[in-house]
Amino acid sequence: MSKQEYIEIECKKIEHLLKEDLILLITATDLETEFTHNNLKPIDGYTEIIKVFEGNQTYYFGMFGLYKVAHVQCAMGSISRASSIMTVSTALGKLKSKIVIMVGIAFGVDEKNQKIGDVFVAESVIPYNIKRVGKDKDISRGIETQSSQILLNRFKNIKNWEHTTIQDNKSEVIFTRLLSGEELVDN
């Protein structure tokens, strides 16, 4: 899995970290977690990424660029007991995070304009499979949710974006409305 080194610490020994404004990073797959951890650095004063077992969750604490983060992995989907909703809710009850970022794999609709390695930043999230199924037609019941204006502003004002993929392609940041749902669409 990850090439990172970890140090296991009891939660009560890092309570000072829990009181800080950490960015909460969420992943849903092992691959997403591996890539996230490969980009973490130890927090000042530590030589390894901090690993904490708390309740049903395992949290990792480190530096992601210039920012202190807590990372936790959820199960895929939003309605199981280890779902994104339950995991984020539990984490926010434990941590003092004002920012939650879901790091993950997404697919685009236009291979000419979107390529592997591009970064999608959600301007809003549209649920695609919350609906009323009727005799004659289906009616969407999902509500489009706007993303944080502060985070959008910060992402839009990144002026020195210089990231390349493993294949040496320049990675682009794409601001867009994102679809999200329980069904895995791979077509």
Backbone as a printed PyTorch tensor [residue, N CA C, xyz], in Angstrom:
tensor([[[  0.8460,  -1.1970,   0.0000],
         [  0.0000,   0.0000,   0.0000],
         [  0.8760,   1.2400,   0.0000]],

        [[  0.8620,   2.0130,   1.0440],
         [  1.5840,   3.2770,   1.0970],
         [  3.0520,   3.0540,   1.4310]],

        [[  3.8870,   3.9480,   0.9510],
         [  5.3150,   3.9210,   1.2690],
         [  5.5920,   4.6890,   2.5520]],

        [[  4.5890,   5.2210,   3.1730],
         [  4.7320,   6.0550,   4.3620],
         [  5.0990,   5.2200,   5.5790]],

        [[  5.7220,   5.8970,   6.5110],
         [  5.9860,   5.3290,   7.8290],
         [  4.9820,   5.9500,   8.7960]],

        [[  4.4650,   5.1360,   9.7230],
         [  3.4420,   5.6000,  10.6570],
         [  3.8940,   5.3680,  12.0870]],

        [[  3.4050,   6.2260,  12.9760],
         [  3.5950,   6.0320,  14.3990],
         [  2.2070,   5.9930,  15.0330]],

        [[  1.9160,   4.9110,  15.7680],
         [  0.6150,   4.7900,  16.4340],
         [  0.6760,   5.5130,  17.7770]],

        [[ -0.2870,   6.4130,  17.9720],
         [ -0.3490,   7.2030,  19.1950],
         [ -1.7750,   7.1380,  19.7320]],

        [[ -1.8960,   7.0970,  21.0660],
         [ -3.2240,   7.1340,  21.6770],
         [ -3.8410,   8.5070,  21.4550]],

        [[ -5.1490,   8.5230,  21.2580],
         [ -5.8640,   9.7600,  20.9720],
         [ -5.6340,  10.8140,  22.0500]],

        [[ -5.6340,  10.4140,  23.3110],
         [ -5.4850,  11.3850,  24.4010],
         [ -4.1220,  12.0670,  24.3880]],

        [[ -3.1230,  11.4610,  23.7090],
         [ -1.7830,  12.0520,  23.6560],
         [ -1.6260,  13.0860,  22.5430]],

        [[ -2.6470,  13.2130,  21.6950],
         [ -2.5800,  14.2300,  20.6340],
         [ -3.7800,  15.1730,  20.6990]],

        [[ -4.3550,  15.3190,  21.8760],
         [ -5.5200,  16.1980,  22.0110],
         [ -5.2260,  17.6170,  21.5560]],

        [[ -3.9810,  18.0580,  21.6580],
         [ -3.6070,  19.3870,  21.1660],
         [ -3.8670,  19.4890,  19.6590]],

        [[ -3.6520,  18.4040,  18.9210],
         [ -3.9310,  18.4030,  17.4800],
         [ -5.4290,  18.4480,  17.1900]],

        [[ -6.2050,  17.7560,  18.0070],
         [ -7.6530,  17.6890,  17.7910],
         [ -8.3120,  19.0480,  17.9760]],

        [[ -7.6740,  19.9390,  18.7120],
         [ -8.2330,  21.2610,  18.9730],
         [ -7.8350,  22.2840,  17.9040]],

        [[ -6.9640,  21.8850,  16.9800],
         [ -6.5220,  22.7960,  15.9190],
         [ -7.4930,  22.7470,  14.7430]],

        [[ -7.4220,  23.7790,  13.9120],
         [ -8.2220,  23.8020,  12.6880],
         [ -7.5450,  22.9410,  11.6270]],

        [[ -7.8820,  21.6870,  11.6130],
         [ -7.3250,  20.7530,  10.6370],
         [ -8.2280,  20.6830,   9.4140]],

        [[ -7.6570,  20.4640,   8.2660],
         [ -8.4510,  20.1440,   7.0820],
         [ -8.7240,  18.6520,   7.1480]],

        [[ -9.9710,  18.2770,   6.9980],
         [-10.3510,  16.8700,   7.0210],
         [-10.3730,  16.3390,   5.5940]],

        [[ -9.5290,  15.3550,   5.3080],
         [ -9.4910,  14.7090,   4.0010],
         [-10.1900,  13.3600,   4.1080]],

        [[-11.0810,  13.0910,   3.1600],
         [-11.8300,  11.8430,   3.1320],
         [-11.5110,  11.1100,   1.8370]],

        [[-11.2740,   9.8090,   1.9210],
         [-11.1570,   8.9690,   0.7320],
         [-12.0920,   7.7870,   0.9030]],

        [[-12.3960,   7.1180,  -0.2280],
         [-13.3100,   5.9780,  -0.1570],
         [-12.6760,   4.6700,  -0.6220]],

        [[-11.5640,   4.7390,  -1.3320],
         [-10.9410,   3.5090,  -1.8250],
         [ -9.5020,   3.4210,  -1.3310]],

        [[ -8.9610,   2.2110,  -1.3550],
         [ -7.5730,   2.0090,  -0.9440],
         [ -6.6080,   2.7730,  -1.8460]],

        [[ -6.9010,   2.8250,  -3.1400],
         [ -6.0350,   3.5500,  -4.0680],
         [ -6.0210,   5.0460,  -3.7610]],

        [[ -7.2010,   5.6150,  -3.4860],
         [ -7.2750,   7.0350,  -3.1190],
         [ -6.4820,   7.2970,  -1.8340]],

        [[ -6.6100,   6.3910,  -0.8770],
         [ -5.8830,   6.5230,   0.3860],
         [ -4.3790,   6.4340,   0.1570]],

        [[ -3.9490,   5.4830,  -0.6540],
         [ -2.5220,   5.3280,  -0.9340],
         [ -1.9290,   6.6040,  -1.5280]],

        [[ -2.5980,   7.1580,  -2.5310],
         [ -2.0880,   8.3700,  -3.1640],
         [ -2.1190,   9.5590,  -2.2070]],

        [[ -3.1380,   9.6280,  -1.3720],
         [ -3.2080,  10.7010,  -0.3800],
         [ -2.0540,  10.5750,   0.6070]],

        [[ -1.8310,   9.3770,   1.1410],
         [ -0.7710,   9.1720,   2.1270],
         [  0.6140,   9.3920,   1.5260]],

        [[  0.7790,   9.0550,   0.2600],
         [  2.0740,   9.2750,  -0.3820],
         [  2.3990,  10.7580,  -0.5230]],

        [[  1.4070,  11.6210,  -0.3300],
         [  1.6210,  13.0660,  -0.4040],
         [  1.5950,  13.7380,   0.9620]],

        [[  1.4870,  12.9490,   2.0210],
         [  1.5380,  13.4910,   3.3820],
         [  2.9810,  13.5310,   3.8770]],

        [[  3.2740,  14.5200,   4.6870],
         [  4.5630,  14.6440,   5.3710],
         [  4.2660,  14.6910,   6.8720]],

        [[  5.2210,  14.3030,   7.6980],
         [  5.0050,  14.3740,   9.1490],
         [  4.8130,  15.8120,   9.6230]],

        [[  4.0180,  15.9640,  10.6620],
         [  3.8170,  17.2570,  11.3250],
         [  5.1000,  17.6000,  12.0770]],

        [[  5.4160,  18.8890,  12.1430],
         [  6.6140,  19.3250,  12.8770],
         [  6.6350,  18.6910,  14.2590]],

        [[  7.7940,  18.1690,  14.6310],
         [  7.9440,  17.5130,  15.9260],
         [  7.7880,  16.0090,  15.8540]],

        [[  7.3640,  15.4970,  14.7120],
         [  7.1920,  14.0630,  14.5040],
         [  8.0220,  13.6300,  13.2940]],

        [[  8.4350,  12.3810,  13.2880],
         [  9.2170,  11.8700,  12.1510],
         [  8.3870,  10.9940,  11.2320]],

        [[  7.1530,  10.6950,  11.6540],
         [  6.2800,   9.8270,  10.8640],
         [  4.8570,  10.3900,  10.8710]],

        [[  4.0220,   9.8710,   9.9860],
         [  2.6020,  10.2180,   9.9650],
         [  1.9690,   9.6080,  11.2140]],

        [[  1.1450,  10.3740,  11.8890],
         [  0.4960,   9.9090,  13.1150],
         [ -0.7300,   9.0750,  12.7540]],

        [[ -0.8450,   7.9200,  13.3880],
         [ -1.9800,   7.0140,  13.1850],
         [ -2.6780,   6.8430,  14.5270]],

        [[ -3.9960,   7.1200,  14.5370],
         [ -4.7730,   7.0630,  15.7750],
         [ -6.0120,   6.2000,  15.5550]],

        [[ -6.2270,   5.2480,  16.4590],
         [ -7.4540,   4.4520,  16.4550],
         [ -8.4140,   5.0980,  17.4440]],

        [[ -9.5890,   5.4690,  16.9550],
         [-10.5750,   6.1200,  17.8180],
         [-11.9570,   5.6010,  17.4400]],

        [[-12.5960,   4.8780,  18.3600],
         [-13.8950,   4.2840,  18.0450],
         [-13.7560,   3.3410,  16.8590]],

        [[-14.6440,   3.4930,  15.8860],
         [-14.6140,   2.6520,  14.6890],
         [-13.6980,   3.1960,  13.6020]],

        [[-13.0520,   4.3310,  13.8450],
         [-12.2770,   5.0020,  12.8060],
         [-10.7780,   4.8960,  13.0570]],

        [[-10.0230,   5.0110,  11.9760],
         [ -8.5770,   5.1730,  12.0480],
         [ -8.2650,   6.5010,  11.3810]],

        [[ -7.6020,   7.3790,  12.1170],
         [ -7.2620,   8.7080,  11.6210],
         [ -5.7570,   8.7930,  11.3990]],

        [[ -5.3890,   9.5430,  10.3820],
         [ -3.9880,   9.8130,  10.0840],
         [ -3.8030,  11.3290,  10.1100]],

        [[ -2.7330,  11.7800,  10.7450],
         [ -2.4560,  13.2100,  10.8580],
         [ -1.1090,  13.4990,  10.2150]],

        [[ -1.0810,  14.5230,   9.3840],
         [  0.1540,  14.9030,   8.7240],
         [  0.0130,  16.2630,   8.0720]],

        [[  1.0050,  16.5990,   7.2850],
         [  1.0100,  17.8540,   6.5250],
         [  0.7300,  17.5240,   5.0640]],

        [[ -0.2230,  18.2300,   4.4860],
         [ -0.5340,  18.1200,   3.0590],
         [ -0.1940,  19.4770,   2.4730]],

        [[  0.9850,  19.5730,   1.8710],
         [  1.4700,  20.8830,   1.4610],
         [  1.7690,  21.7040,   2.7040]],

        [[  1.1550,  22.8700,   2.8090],
         [  1.3780,  23.7580,   3.9460],
         [  0.3780,  23.5600,   5.0780]],

        [[ -0.5420,  22.5970,   4.9330],
         [ -1.6750,  22.5070,   5.8370],
         [ -1.6690,  21.2350,   6.6710]],

        [[ -2.0170,  21.3860,   7.9450],
         [ -2.2060,  20.2200,   8.8090],
         [ -3.5320,  19.5770,   8.4410]],

        [[ -3.4920,  18.2560,   8.2720],
         [ -4.7010,  17.5430,   7.8820],
         [ -4.9080,  16.3230,   8.7590]],

        [[ -6.1560,  15.9230,   8.8170],
         [ -6.5360,  14.6300,   9.3680],
         [ -7.1630,  13.8770,   8.2020]],

        [[ -6.8030,  12.6330,   8.0440],
         [ -7.3720,  11.8200,   6.9670],
         [ -8.0950,  10.6320,   7.5730]],

        [[ -9.2380,  10.2860,   6.9720],
         [ -9.9680,   9.0820,   7.3400],
         [-10.5850,   8.5010,   6.0710]],

        [[-10.6370,   7.1760,   6.0210],
         [-11.2240,   6.5040,   4.8640],
         [-12.6190,   6.0050,   5.2170]],

        [[-13.5640,   6.2580,   4.3170],
         [-14.9370,   5.7770,   4.4920],
         [-15.1700,   4.6310,   3.5100]],

        [[-16.3280,   4.0280,   3.6200],
         [-16.7440,   3.0400,   2.6260],
         [-17.3440,   3.7890,   1.4410]],

        [[-17.4340,   3.1250,   0.3150],
         [-18.0590,   3.7600,  -0.8450],
         [-19.5550,   3.9240,  -0.5890]],

        [[-20.0890,   5.0260,  -1.0700],
         [-21.5120,   5.2920,  -0.9200],
         [-21.7990,   6.1720,   0.2770]],

        [[-23.0670,   6.5400,   0.3960],
         [-23.4380,   7.4830,   1.4520],
         [-24.4560,   6.9260,   2.4460]],

        [[-24.8260,   5.6470,   2.3180],
         [-25.8870,   5.1770,   3.2010],
         [-25.5550,   3.9510,   4.0470]],

        [[-24.3620,   3.3870,   3.9480],
         [-24.0080,   2.2500,   4.8030],
         [-23.4760,   2.7550,   6.1450]],

        [[-23.2140,   1.8480,   7.0640],
         [-22.7570,   2.2730,   8.3950],
         [-21.3490,   2.8690,   8.3840]],

        [[-20.5610,   2.5950,   7.3530],
         [-19.2300,   3.2030,   7.2240],
         [-19.2080,   4.1890,   6.0580]],

        [[-20.3790,   4.6870,   5.7000],
         [-20.5380,   5.5600,   4.5340],
         [-19.8590,   6.9100,   4.7350]],

        [[-19.8330,   7.6780,   3.6610],
         [-19.2400,   9.0150,   3.7320],
         [-19.9700,   9.8870,   4.7470]],

        [[-21.2860,   9.8190,   4.7780],
         [-22.0590,  10.6520,   5.7050],
         [-21.7300,  10.3000,   7.1570]],

        [[-21.7300,   9.0230,   7.4810],
         [-21.4420,   8.5940,   8.8580],
         [-19.9980,   8.8970,   9.2360]],

        [[-19.0700,   8.6500,   8.3240],
         [-17.6540,   8.8760,   8.6070],
         [-17.3670,  10.3570,   8.8310]],

        [[-17.8930,  11.2070,   7.9580],
         [-17.6680,  12.6540,   8.1020],
         [-18.3250,  13.1580,   9.3830]],

        [[-19.5250,  12.7200,   9.6630],
         [-20.2260,  13.1460,  10.8740],
         [-19.4360,  12.7620,  12.1250]],

        [[-18.9520,  11.5400,  12.1750],
         [-18.1670,  11.0770,  13.3220],
         [-16.8740,  11.8750,  13.4400]],

        [[-16.1910,  12.0850,  12.3200],
         [-14.9230,  12.8210,  12.3320],
         [-15.1280,  14.2620,  12.7870]],

        [[-16.1900,  14.9010,  12.3050],
         [-16.4390,  16.2920,  12.7020],
         [-16.8080,  16.3990,  14.1760]],

        [[-17.3670,  15.3380,  14.7280],
         [-17.6460,  15.3200,  16.1630],
         [-16.3710,  15.2210,  16.9970]],

        [[-15.3250,  14.6850,  16.4070],
         [-14.0540,  14.4930,  17.1080],
         [-13.0530,  15.6160,  16.8420]],

        [[-13.0630,  16.1280,  15.6140],
         [-12.0690,  17.1100,  15.1860],
         [-12.6780,  18.4980,  15.0690]],

        [[-11.8230,  19.4950,  15.1050],
         [-12.2710,  20.8770,  14.9270],
         [-11.9750,  21.2980,  13.4810]],

        [[-12.5960,  20.6180,  12.5290],
         [-12.3650,  20.9180,  11.1070],
         [-13.4590,  21.8170,  10.5740]],

        [[-13.0410,  22.8370,   9.8460],
         [-13.9940,  23.7210,   9.1770],
         [-14.0230,  23.4380,   7.6860]],

        [[-13.0730,  22.6280,   7.2330],
         [-12.9660,  22.3050,   5.8210],
         [-12.9230,  20.7970,   5.6750]],

        [[-13.7720,  20.2720,   4.8020],
         [-13.7810,  18.8460,   4.4730],
         [-13.5900,  18.7280,   2.9720]],

        [[-12.5920,  17.9390,   2.5750],
         [-12.3310,  17.7250,   1.1610],
         [-12.3800,  16.2300,   0.8840]],

        [[-13.2190,  15.8550,  -0.0760],
         [-13.3200,  14.4590,  -0.5000],
         [-12.3380,  14.2770,  -1.6460]],

        [[-11.2980,  13.5170,  -1.3940],
         [-10.2820,  13.2480,  -2.4070],
         [-10.6810,  11.9530,  -3.0830]],

        [[-10.7870,  11.9610,  -4.4140],
         [-11.2080,  10.7180,  -5.0180],
         [-11.0470,  10.6530,  -6.5100]],

        [[-11.4120,   9.5140,  -7.0020],
         [-11.3620,   9.2320,  -8.4280],
         [-12.6930,   9.6370,  -9.0290]],

        [[-12.6370,  10.3440, -10.1390],
         [-13.8590,  10.7670, -10.8190],
         [-13.7140,  10.4760, -12.3030]],

        [[-14.8220,  10.5250, -12.9900],
         [-14.7580,  10.3530, -14.4390],
         [-15.4080,  11.5610, -15.0780]],

        [[-14.9040,  11.9230, -16.2520],
         [-15.4610,  13.0580, -16.9810],
         [-16.3270,  12.5790, -18.1270]],

        [[-16.9060,  13.5130, -18.8140],
         [-17.7990,  13.1550, -19.9260],
         [-17.1830,  13.4560, -21.2830]],

        [[-16.0220,  14.0870, -21.3050],
         [-15.4230,  14.4930, -22.5690],
         [-13.9290,  14.2020, -22.5380]],

        [[-13.5140,  13.0860, -23.1580],
         [-12.1120,  12.6750, -23.1180],
         [-11.1760,  13.6720, -23.7910]],

        [[-11.6930,  14.5300, -24.6570],
         [-10.8550,  15.5460, -25.3070],
         [-10.5390,  16.6840, -24.3420]],

        [[-11.4740,  17.0070, -23.4430],
         [-11.3000,  18.1260, -22.5240],
         [-10.9210,  17.7060, -21.1150]],

        [[-11.0830,  16.4260, -20.7790],
         [-10.7860,  15.9340, -19.4380],
         [ -9.9550,  14.6710, -19.5830]],

        [[ -8.8150,  14.6560, -18.8920],
         [ -7.9340,  13.4990, -19.0060],
         [ -7.5500,  12.9750, -17.6240]],

        [[ -7.0280,  11.7590, -17.5940],
         [ -6.5700,  11.1760, -16.3420],
         [ -5.5580,  12.1250, -15.7120]],

        [[ -5.7560,  12.4420, -14.4430],
         [ -4.8570,  13.3250, -13.7260],
         [ -5.3880,  14.7290, -13.5510]],

        [[ -6.4150,  15.0870, -14.3220],
         [ -7.0210,  16.4060, -14.1150],
         [ -7.7200,  16.4280, -12.7590]],

        [[ -7.8200,  17.6080, -12.1940],
         [ -8.4330,  17.7720, -10.8810],
         [ -9.7640,  18.4890, -11.0610]],

        [[-10.8400,  17.8320, -10.6270],
         [-12.1610,  18.4560, -10.6640],
         [-12.3940,  19.1430,  -9.3240]],

        [[-12.8080,  20.3940,  -9.3700],
         [-13.2060,  21.1160,  -8.1680],
         [-14.6920,  21.3870,  -8.3260]],

        [[-15.4770,  20.8770,  -7.3870],
         [-16.9300,  20.9860,  -7.4770],
         [-17.3990,  22.4050,  -7.1730]],

        [[-18.0850,  23.0020,  -8.1430],
         [-18.7860,  24.2610,  -7.8710],
         [-20.0820,  23.9450,  -7.1510]],

        [[-20.6200,  22.7710,  -7.4640],
         [-21.7980,  22.2510,  -6.7820],
         [-21.8270,  20.7510,  -6.9970]],

        [[-22.6360,  20.0630,  -6.1850],
         [-22.7900,  18.6140,  -6.2930],
         [-24.2660,  18.3180,  -6.5380]],

        [[-24.5070,  17.5250,  -7.5790],
         [-25.8740,  17.1820,  -7.9780],
         [-26.0870,  15.6870,  -7.7490]],

        [[-27.0080,  15.2970,  -6.8840],
         [-27.2870,  13.8640,  -6.7140],
         [-28.0530,  13.3510,  -7.9320]],

        [[-27.5800,  12.2470,  -8.5100],
         [-28.2100,  11.7720,  -9.7450],
         [-29.1560,  10.6040,  -9.5690]],

        [[-29.2380,  10.0190,  -8.4100],
         [-30.1590,   8.8870,  -8.3000],
         [-31.1220,   8.9930,  -7.1230]],

        [[-31.4510,  10.2190,  -6.7510],
         [-32.5200,  10.4280,  -5.7740],
         [-33.7360,  10.8340,  -6.5970]],

        [[-34.6970,   9.9320,  -6.6700],
         [-35.8270,  10.1910,  -7.5600],
         [-37.0760,   9.4810,  -7.0850]],

        [[-38.1700,   9.9530,  -7.6360],
         [-39.4560,   9.2890,  -7.4730],
         [-39.7100,   8.5400,  -8.7690]],

        [[-39.9040,   7.2430,  -8.6470],
         [-40.1640,   6.4300,  -9.8270],
         [-41.6770,   6.3190,  -9.9770]],

        [[-42.1800,   6.8920, -11.0470],
         [-43.6130,   6.8810, -11.3070],
         [-43.9820,   5.9150, -12.4160]],

        [[-45.2800,   5.7740, -12.6370],
         [-45.7810,   4.8790, -13.6750],
         [-45.3660,   5.3710, -15.0590]],

        [[-45.4720,   6.6730, -15.2810],
         [-45.1870,   7.2250, -16.6020],
         [-43.8230,   7.8940, -16.7180]],

        [[-43.2940,   8.3980, -15.5930],
         [-41.9920,   9.0590, -15.6580],
         [-41.3540,   9.0890, -14.2790]],

        [[-40.0480,   9.3140, -14.2820],
         [-39.2960,   9.4650, -13.0460],
         [-39.1190,  10.9580, -12.7840]],

        [[-39.1900,  11.3440, -11.5110],
         [-39.0240,  12.7480, -11.1350],
         [-37.8340,  12.8600, -10.1960]],

        [[-36.8660,  13.6750, -10.5820],
         [-35.6940,  13.8930,  -9.7410],
         [-36.1120,  14.5950,  -8.4530]],

        [[-35.5600,  14.1160,  -7.3260],
         [-35.8700,  14.7230,  -6.0350],
         [-34.6150,  15.2290,  -5.3320]],

        [[-33.5000,  15.1200,  -6.0360],
         [-32.2400,  15.5730,  -5.4550],
         [-32.1070,  17.0800,  -5.5160]],

        [[-31.4210,  17.6340,  -4.5590],
         [-31.2050,  19.0740,  -4.5030],
         [-29.7240,  19.3460,  -4.7550]],

        [[-29.4530,  20.1870,  -5.7310],
         [-28.0790,  20.5730,  -6.0270],
         [-27.5390,  21.4030,  -4.8650]],

        [[-26.3700,  21.0140,  -4.3510],
         [-25.7650,  21.6880,  -3.2090],
         [-24.5430,  22.4670,  -3.6580]],

        [[-24.5200,  23.7390,  -3.3130],
         [-23.4000,  24.6070,  -3.6910],
         [-22.1870,  24.3240,  -2.7990]],

        [[-21.0050,  24.4190,  -3.3810],
         [-19.7630,  24.2580,  -2.6230],
         [-19.4550,  25.5420,  -1.8650]],

        [[-18.5530,  25.4330,  -0.9170],
         [-18.1360,  26.5790,  -0.1180],
         [-17.5370,  27.6600,  -1.0060]],

        [[-18.0520,  28.8660,  -0.8940],
         [-17.5320,  29.9800,  -1.6830],
         [-16.0950,  30.3220,  -1.2940]],

        [[-15.7610,  30.1360,  -0.0270],
         [-14.3880,  30.4210,   0.4140],
         [-13.4190,  29.4380,  -0.2440]],

        [[-13.7480,  28.1370,  -0.2010],
         [-12.8580,  27.1550,  -0.8170],
         [-12.7650,  27.3490,  -2.3260]],

        [[-13.8940,  27.6220,  -2.9680],
         [-13.8570,  27.8710,  -4.4160],
         [-12.9560,  29.0620,  -4.7350]],

        [[-13.0870,  30.1200,  -3.9520],
         [-12.2450,  31.2900,  -4.1580],
         [-10.7730,  30.9340,  -4.0250]],

        [[-10.4320,  30.1560,  -3.0000],
         [ -9.0220,  29.8030,  -2.7790],
         [ -8.4980,  28.9320,  -3.9240]],

        [[ -9.2910,  27.9750,  -4.3710],
         [ -8.8520,  27.1280,  -5.4840],
         [ -8.7300,  27.9310,  -6.7790]],

        [[ -9.6760,  28.8310,  -7.0120],
         [ -9.6330,  29.6220,  -8.2500],
         [ -8.4720,  30.6080,  -8.2660]],

        [[ -7.9290,  30.9190,  -7.1080],
         [ -6.8290,  31.8700,  -7.0420],
         [ -5.4600,  31.2040,  -6.8910]],

        [[ -5.4000,  29.9190,  -7.1690],
         [ -4.0950,  29.2530,  -7.2450],
         [ -3.4860,  29.6730,  -8.5730]],

        [[ -2.4150,  30.4050,  -8.5160],
         [ -1.8100,  30.9590,  -9.7350],
         [ -0.6220,  30.1540, -10.2390]],

        [[ -0.0620,  29.2940,  -9.4100],
         [  1.1380,  28.5780,  -9.8150],
         [  0.9150,  27.0600,  -9.8730]],

        [[ -0.2130,  26.6460, -10.4180],
         [ -0.5380,  25.2230, -10.5170],
         [  0.4150,  24.5710, -11.5180]],

        [[  1.2750,  23.7000, -11.0270],
         [  2.2610,  23.0300, -11.8690],
         [  2.3580,  21.5800, -11.4470]],

        [[  1.4230,  20.7570, -11.8560],
         [  1.4580,  19.3390, -11.5030],
         [  1.3840,  18.5110, -12.7720]],

        [[  2.1430,  17.4400, -12.7770],
         [  2.1150,  16.5320, -13.9220],
         [  1.7210,  15.1390, -13.4550]],

        [[  1.1710,  14.3690, -14.3730],
         [  0.7670,  12.9990, -14.0730],
         [  1.9740,  12.0780, -14.2110]],

        [[  1.7860,  10.8290, -13.8700],
         [  2.8460,   9.8310, -14.0120],
         [  3.3020,   9.7450, -15.4720]],

        [[  2.3850,  10.0000, -16.4020],
         [  2.7040,   9.9520, -17.8330],
         [  3.2710,  11.2830, -18.3350]],

        [[  3.6270,  12.1950, -17.4290],
         [  4.1800,  13.5150, -17.7560],
         [  3.2040,  14.4260, -18.4980]],

        [[  1.9070,  14.2010, -18.3290],
         [  0.9040,  15.1240, -18.8680],
         [  0.6630,  16.2080, -17.8310]],

        [[  0.4750,  17.4380, -18.2980],
         [  0.1630,  18.5340, -17.3720],
         [ -1.2600,  18.3570, -16.8520]],

        [[ -1.3820,  18.3590, -15.5540],
         [ -2.6800,  18.2250, -14.9040],
         [ -3.3760,  19.5810, -14.8780]],

        [[ -4.6330,  19.6110, -15.2570],
         [ -5.4290,  20.8470, -15.2640],
         [ -6.4080,  20.8260, -14.1000]],

        [[ -6.7750,  22.0060, -13.6260],
         [ -7.8430,  22.1440, -12.6340],
         [ -9.0930,  22.5400, -13.3890]],

        [[-10.1690,  21.7650, -13.2010],
         [-11.4270,  22.0060, -13.9100],
         [-12.5080,  22.3080, -12.8700]],

        [[-13.0880,  23.4870, -12.9590],
         [-14.1910,  23.8740, -12.0770],
         [-15.4830,  23.4850, -12.7640]],

        [[-16.3210,  22.7230, -12.0710],
         [-17.5030,  22.1720, -12.7230],
         [-18.5560,  21.7660, -11.7000]],

        [[-19.7450,  21.5340, -12.1940],
         [-20.7960,  20.9130, -11.3850],
         [-20.5380,  19.4070, -11.4460]],

        [[-20.5890,  18.7330, -10.2980],
         [-20.3190,  17.2990, -10.2450],
         [-21.5860,  16.5240,  -9.9500]],

        [[-21.7020,  15.3730, -10.5890],
         [-22.7730,  14.4360, -10.2680],
         [-22.2560,  13.4760,  -9.2090]],

        [[-23.1150,  13.0780,  -8.2910],
         [-22.7430,  12.1170,  -7.2710],
         [-23.9350,  11.2350,  -6.9730]],

        [[-23.6640,   9.9490,  -6.7490],
         [-24.7530,   9.0350,  -6.4430],
         [-24.2510,   7.6900,  -5.9750]],

        [[-25.1600,   6.8370,  -5.5930],
         [-24.8370,   5.5160,  -5.0690],
         [-24.3950,   4.5450,  -6.1480]],

        [[-24.8570,   4.7310,  -7.3590],
         [-24.5180,   3.8070,  -8.4350],
         [-23.1450,   4.1250,  -8.9970]],

        [[-22.3320,   3.0780,  -9.1910],
         [-21.0400,   3.2520,  -9.8380],
         [-21.2670,   3.2080, -11.3320]],

        [[-20.9870,   4.3120, -12.0000],
         [-21.1640,   4.4050, -13.4320],
         [-19.7910,   4.2300, -14.0740]],

        [[-19.6030,   3.1560, -14.8390],
         [-18.3040,   2.9410, -15.4800],
         [-18.4560,   2.8040, -16.9830]],

        [[-19.4820,   3.4530, -17.5170],
         [-19.7260,   3.4160, -18.9580],
         [-19.9170,   4.8420, -19.4320]]])
